[in-house]
């Protein structure tokens, strides 16, 4: 697809609507890329290194499974409530993704337990299957961010979308939320990161908010952390690089 200057101007003119997909999809893309790269570079002669790489793939499968369930329950129901049939194609793809997740989880566990002489062939097979899964999900998320958002924006106000999003977030158990936060917060741009955490601070109990900061701190560089703390009006850890 070629996007020229006129197309960019047209996109810039679109009203700024609440986008429930944007942030979490950045997180999913980051986690998918990380797992794929980790598996591709894993030292197959080092059992501990292989265990760490395969665990990243297994963690990704858990994250994807939870993400699909949240979209099915909260976003697809909202779409179908006001535009019946509009979520059918993506819902069918979600069913395919669940089957792919189950298959990838099984072959990743087999790789983790494989004898040393079987690891190279098994790792190559898992790597290729994971690459296809990632490629399909990248395309899938683009459809959600464009076609599904168009439906949501046509049938819901931003206040209604915010309520749907808040209900989705509230349904996630705290331990699962930390898994999403680890990939979500670090891979947002600074303005998105500050907006998300500012909203979270207003709605979450202080200990829960501080726990999220503890989870994401190791994945932000000093400048990003200082910039975030500045925006939140809280002191940064002494000794960090000035923004």
N, C-alpha and C positions, 0 to 999 in steps of 0.2 A: 504494500500500500504506500502511495506517495502522498505526503502532506506538504502542500506549498504554503506560501505566506498568506494567501487568501483564506485557506482552510484554517490556519492558526488564528486568524482574526475572527473568523466565524465562531470557532470554539471559545475564544476569549469572551465573546459576547453572550454566551449562554449564561443565564442566571446561576449564581452560586448556590446550589442546593445541597442539602445534607446527603452525604454519600456513605451509606453503611458498609459498603464493600471496600473502600479505598484502603483504610488502615490495616484491617485484618488481612487483606490480600497482599499488602507489602510484607507482613509477617510471614505469611505462608510461602511467598516466593523466596524470602530470605532463608527460611528453614529448609525448603526443598533444595535450593542451590547448595547450602552448607552440607547437607547429607550426601548429595551426589558427589561433590568435590571430595569430601572426606573418604567416601568409599573408593573413589577412583585412585586416590593417592595412598591408601592404606598399605602398610607393610605386611604382606601376607605371611611372612616368616616369623612375625612377632605376634604371639597369641593375644597378648594384652592389647596391642594396637588394633588388631582385627576386632577384638571384642568391643573396643571403644567406637570404632567406625560403624560396626553393625548396630550397636546400640543407638547411634544417631539416626540410623534408618528406621529402627523400631520406634523411637520417640516420634519421628516424623509421621509414621503410620498412625500412631495414637492421636497426634495433633490433627491430622487430616480427618480421621474418623469422627472426632468431636466436632470439628468445623462443619462437616457435612450434616451432622445431626442438628446442630444449631440453626443452620440455614433452612433445613427441611421444616423444622417446627415453627420457627418464627418468621422467616422471610417468605418462604414459599406459601405458607398459609395466608400471609398478608396479601401476596400477589393474587392468589386464587380467590380470595374473598371478594375482590373488586374487579378482577380481570380473569375470569375462569378460563383455564387452558393455557394461559400465558407462561406458566412455569413447567409445562409438561416436558418439553425437550430437555431442559436442564435437570429436571427431576429424574428423567431416564438416565442421563449421564451420571447422576449421583449414584444410582443403582450399579452402574458399571464400575464406578470408582470404588464402591464398597467391595466388589468382587476382586478388583485389582489390588486393593489394600490387603485383603485376606491372602491373596497369592504371594504378594511381595513379603508379607510378614512371615509366611511359611518358608519361602526360599531364603530369606535373610537369616532366620534361625538355623536353617540347615547349613548355610555358609559358616555361621558362627561356630557350629559344632563339627565342621568337616575336618577330616584328617589333612595334614599338611600337603600331601601330594595331590589332593583333590581341590585345594583352595583356589588355584589360579583359574580353572575353568568355571568353578562355581561363582567366583567373584565377578568374572566377566559377564556371566549370565545375569546376575543380580544387578550389576551396574547398568547393563543395557535395558533391562526391564524398568529400572528406576528412572533412567533417562526418558523412556517413552512415557512413563507416568507423569514426570515433571512437565514434559512437552505438552501432553494432553491437558494437564491442569492449567498451564499458562494460557492456552487457548480458551479453555473453559471459563477461567476467571475474567478474561477479556469480554466474553459474551455477557457474563453477569454484570460487569461494570458498565456496559453500554446498553444492551437490550433490556435487562432486568431493571436497571436504574430508570430507563425511559418509562417503563410501566409504573414503577413506584412513584416517580415524580408526577406522572399524569393523574394518579388516583389518590395520592396522599399529600397532606401538607407536611412541612418540615417538623412541626410539633408532633404530628402523628408518627412520623418516622422516628423521631427521637424517643417516643414512648415505646415503640417496637424494639428499638436498639437497647434501651434501658432494661426492658424485660428479658431480652436475650442475655445481656451481661449478668443480670441478677440470677439467671438460671445456672450459671457456671460455678461449680464448687470452688472454694478458695485455692485448693492445691492445683486444680486445673487452670485457674486464672493465672497463677504464677508462671505456668508453662507458656501460656499465650503472651503474657507480659514480657517474658524474656526475649521473644522474637518480635513483638509488636513495637515496644517503645524505642529500642535502639535503631530501628530501621525506618522510623519516620523522620521527616525533615524537622529542623528545630521548631518551626511554628506549629506543625502538627503535634509534635511531642509535647510542647508546652500546653497546647489546647487540650490534649487528652488528659494530661496529668492534672491540669487545673480543674477540669471537670470531675476527675476522679477524686481529687482532694475534697471537693465540695459535697460529694455524695457518699464517700466511703468512710468508715471509722478510721481515726488517725493511725492506729496500729496497722491496719490493712494497707493504708497508703504508704507508710514507712516501709513495710515489708516489700511492696512493689519497688520502691526506690532501691532497697538493698539488692533486689534481684537484678535490676538493670544497671546499677552503677558499674560493675566490672566490664560491661559491654559498651560503655561510653568513654571516649577519650577525655582528657582533662578539660580541654576547651569546651566540648559538648556539655560536660557536667557543670562547669562553671556557668555557661550560658543558661542552662536549665534552672539552676539554683537562683540565678539572677532574676529570671522571669517569674519564678515562684515566690520570690521575696524571702528566701531562706539562705543562711550562710553556707558557702561551699567549704569543703574541707580545707584547712590551711595548707598552703604550699602548692595549690593547683595553679595551672597556667592562667594568666589573666585573659579574658576575652578581648 
